[in-house]
Amino acid sequence: MIQVTLTNEILKKISAIDQNRFSLSTVELPASAKNKLRKNSRKKSSYASNKIEGNPLTESQANEAIEKDSHKHFLRPEQEVRNYFLALNLLEEKLKHREPFSKNMLLEVQAMVEKGVSKEKTGLRGSMPPGVLFAVYDSETGAAEYIPPEYTDIPALLDELIDYVNTTDDHPLIIAAIVHYQLVTIHPFEDGNGRTARLISGYILDYYGYGFHGIGSLEEYFAYASDEYYEALQMDLPPLYYSGRDNPPHPEIWIHYFLRMVELYSARVCELSKDAQQEELAGSLSYLNAREKELLLFLLKNRIYQFTPIELSKKLGVTNKTIINRCARLTGSGFLVPNLVKERIRSYSLSEFTRSNEKRLLELL
């Protein structure tokens, strides 16, 4: 089992990621904008994670495969990309129920990764035919690049990992890094180990609040230079698991790399979210006429966060119907939220989107 000592460099990386996490918490987007960014991010992750494994599709082809009718026939590369996208959706549902990491989750995710591709390769790997060595082979030379542990050791190794995740008080970023390394290294399946490791590691980040709202793709950063990714995982150790991979002498090599990628990824998420925030504000305001903008400005300047139309009509000297009409447009643009009593609108409140962007809206209006 990998053992990590927190160095100053590791702590600096964690601090930088936490700063990005705080910065993101100050950005508020409407649900529609968040959902659009999340879907695009899942597409990028599905493309990038499979690209690491040698999938030949371009990003455009991968996106097309994801959007295709599920009843159509898919080539293997297309199915692989679709499977990853579906696995991300599956884990999103599990996150809603705060499902802890378990062997069942691991098996379910790997089965989704291999769905319709290699049914015989789902589940924990078993024994090989006599004289056949299970290993990861170099596609060009045919040499064994990595020889995982014996299949008989896999259940105990997974139990140890699951126990660690559910009982440790390590920082969540360290937990996610260790899970990623251990799953790739234990190599519990015949196929889909890398993709499953990236999915589960991402779930751990989400589970502990480091998923950055599901925006952006960490897998993209692993894929940018896949050689560096594999070198960090291998740590210049011998190919045989029992010759150092089980308890690497310098695990900080992988930890530093993993945290550096998360730092780059989280900084990019902040940029994407802030850009989307500006676009949403400008776009939402563009749907309002001058009178509706005046009403929104009046509410913000006077810090009126909840009101009834009749109250506002008296303050502004206009009819109740005029206020209701303007509120309808402001609601449709996401600036107001109607408060219902017995299915009738009794009052309005400034939306969370409006309150979070109050300062910027005052500047724009």
N, C-alpha and C positions, 0 to 999 in steps of 0.2 A: 504494500500500500504506500502510495506517495506521501511523504512527510514534508511539510513546507515550513520554513523559518521566515518570518516577516522581516525583510531587509528594509533599509531606508528607501531604496528605489521602489520596492513593492508598495510601501506605504504612501509614497508620493503619487504613484499611479492611482491607487485607490482614492486618494484625496482629490485628484484631478477629475476622476469619474464622478465622485460625489458632487463636485462643483457643477459639472454638466447636468447632473440629475436635478440639483436645486434650480439651475437656470431654466431647465425645461418646465419645472413646476410653476414658473411665473407666466408661462405661455398658455393661453386658453383658446381652444378652437371649437367651433360648432361640431356636433356629432357627425354631421355629413362630411365635413372636411377631414376629421380624424379617420372615419371609415374609409375614405378614398385613399388617404396616405397609407393606412394599414394594408389595404388590399394590394396596392402597388408594391409595398415593402415585402409582402409574402411572395409576390411574383418574383421579385429580384432575388430573394433568398432561395426560392425553389430552383431558379436558373443557376445561381452561383454555387450552391451546395452540390448540385449534380455535375457542374462544370469541373469541380475539383476531382471528381471521380472519372473524368474523361468523357462525359456526355457531349456529343458533337453539335447539339442544337445551338443556334444563335439565340440571343435574348429575345428577339422578335418572334422566332419560331417557338420558343418556350412559352411566351405569353399567349400565342395563338393556340397552342396545345391546351393550356389551362382553360381558355375560354370556349373550347370546342364542346359540342354536345356530348354528354357523358355516354350516350348510347353508340357513338361511332367507334370504329376500330382505330386503335392507336399503335403506332410503331413503338418498339421498346424504349427509345430515348424519350418519346413523348409521354409514355406511361410513367416513366421514372420522375419526370418533372411534375406531372399531375399528382402522383402519389405524395410527393414532398409537400405540395400545396395542401392536399387533403390532410396530411399529418399535422401541419401547422394549425389548420382549422380544428382538428381533433383536440390538440393540446390547448387551444384557446378555450374550448368548452370545459376541459378538465380544470383549467385555471379558475373559471367562474365558480366551480365547486370546491376550490382550494384542495384538490386531490394531491396527497403527498406522493413523492417518488416511491415506486414499488416495482417489483419484478413483473407484475401484471401490466403495469404501464409500459415498461420497457418492451415486453413481448408484443403488446398491442401496437406500439409505434413501429417496431420493426416489421410487423406483419403488414402495416399500412404502406411502409416504404417499398415492400416487395409485392404488393397487391397486383395480381394480374401479370406479373413479370416472372417470378421464380417461386411458385407456390411450394415446391419441394425444399426451398431454402429458408422457409420461415421457421422461427423457433430456434432454440439453442442447438448449436452444432453437436453432432455425435461423432462416433468413431469413423475413421477412414478405412478404406480397403487395405489389406495387407501390402506393405511395401510402398504405400502412398503417404507422403508427408504433407500435412495441411500447413500451408504457409502463404505469405504474400510474396508473389514472384515479380521480378522485374520483367516488364513486358518486352524489352529488347534483348536482354542477355539471358533471361530464363533463370537467373540466380535468385535464391531465396533472400528477399530483403528483410523479412520479419517472420519469425516462427513463434506464434502465440502459445499460451499455456495449453496443456493437455485438456481435452474436453471434460475429463472427469473432475478437473479442478474448478471449472467455470461456476457451478452453483455456489460453492463456498466463497469464491471471490466476489460474486455479485451480492451475496448476502452481506459480506463485509462492507461493500460499497454502500449498499442501501442503509445499513445500520449507521454508517458514518454520516450520510446525508441527513438522516432523521434525528440524530442525537448530538452532532457537533455544534460548538459555539463559534466555529470559524466564521470569518467574514463571508457573506454570500458570494462575492466575486471569487474568492478562493475556492469555495465549494463548487461553483460552476466550472472553474478551471480544472479542478481535480476530477470531477465527473467526466468531463470531456476527455481528459487524458486516460483515465481508467477504462472507460468503455472502448476507446480505440485500442488500448493496449491489451485488455482482456480478450477482445475480439470474440465475443460470445456467439456470433452468428457466422454462417457460411458467407453471407453477403449482406450489404447494407450497414456495416458497422460504423463507417465514418458518418454517413448521413444520420443514422440513429443517434450517434454521439452528439452531433451538432444540434439535433432537435431537442434532445433531453437536456443538454447544457443550456440551451436557450430557454427551456421551460423553467429550469432552476433560477435563471436570472429573472424571468417574469414573476415567479413565485415569491421571490424576496424583494420585489419592487425595483429591479434593475432592467426591466424590459423596455423602458422608455416608450411606453404607450403603444408598443408594437410597431413603431415607426422606424424606418431605416432597416438595413440588412447587415448584421454582423458577418454573415456568411460571405458577403461581397469582399470583405477585407481579408478573409482567409483565402479567397479565390484570386485576389489580385496578384499574389506571388505564391502559388501553391507549393513551390519548392521550399520556400522559407517556412511555410506552415508545417510541412512534413519534417523538415530538419529540426524544428523546435520540438516536435513530438518525439523524434528519435533520440535527440540529445547526444548524438554521436556515440551511442551505446551499441554493443554487439547485437546481431539479429535475434538471438535466442532470448525469449522472455525471462528465463531463469538465470540469465547472465547479466542482470542489472535492471532490466525493464520493470521488474516487479517492485523494486525499491530504488529508484534512480538516485545516484549520489549528489546530483546537482539539479533538483527539480525546478530551481528558480529560472532555469533556461526557458522552460515551457511557461511558467507563471508570468515571467516578464513579457514574453511574446503575447500571451493571451490578454493580459491587461493592457498592453499597448494597442492591440486591435480594438478592445472595448473602448479605450479612451478616444481613439480616432472615430470610431463608429458613433459614440455618444455625442461627440462634438458636432458631427455631421447631422445628427438628429435634431440638435438644437437649431442649427442653421435652417434645416428644412422646415421645422415647425414655426420659426420666426418669420420665414419668407411666406409660408402659408397663412400665417396670422395677418400679415400686412395685406396679402391678396384678398383674404376674406373680408377684412375691414373695408378696403376700398371697393370691393365688389358689392358688398351688402349695402353700403352707402349709395352706390350708384343707382340702386332701385328706388331710392326715396326721392320725393320732390322737395322743393324748398320748405314747404309748410311742415312736412313730416320731419325734416332735419331740424327745423326750429324747435319742434316739440321735444325731440330727443336731446337737443342742446339744453333746453330749459330744464328737463328732468335731471340731467347730469350736473349742471351748474348749481342747482338748488338741492342737490343730493336727495331727490325724491325717488326712493327705491321701490315704493309700493303706493298705489293710489287707485281710486275709483274714477271712472269717467266724469261723474257728476262733480266730484271735488275739483278736478282739473278744469272743467268747463267754467266753473265759477272764477277760478284764479286767472284764467286767460280771456274771459269775456267772450267765449264762443259757445255754440250749442253743444249739448251732450252728444248729439249724433255726429257732429264734426269730429269730436275727440275719439269717438268709437271708430270712425272710419280711418283716422290717422293711426290709431292703435292697431288696427287690423293689418295695415301695411308694415308697421314696425314689428309686429309679431311674425309676419310672414318672412321678414328679413332677419329674424333671429335676435332682435334687440329687446323684445318684451316677451314675457311668459304670462298667459292668462291664468287666473286663479278661478277654478270652477267650484260652484256649490250647486249640487243637484243638477249637474250638467249645464248650468248656466254660468256665464262669465260674470263674476261679481267685482273683480278687481284685476289689476295688472301689476307685475313686478318686473324690474330690470332683470334680464337674463344673466346667467353667470358669465357668458361671453361678453356682455356689455360691461358688467362690473369689473371683470378682470382687465378689460381694455379701456377703462374709463379715461385714463390720462391721454392715451393715444387718440381716442375719439374726440376729446376736447380740442386737441391740436388740429385734427382733420376738419372738424365742424367750424 
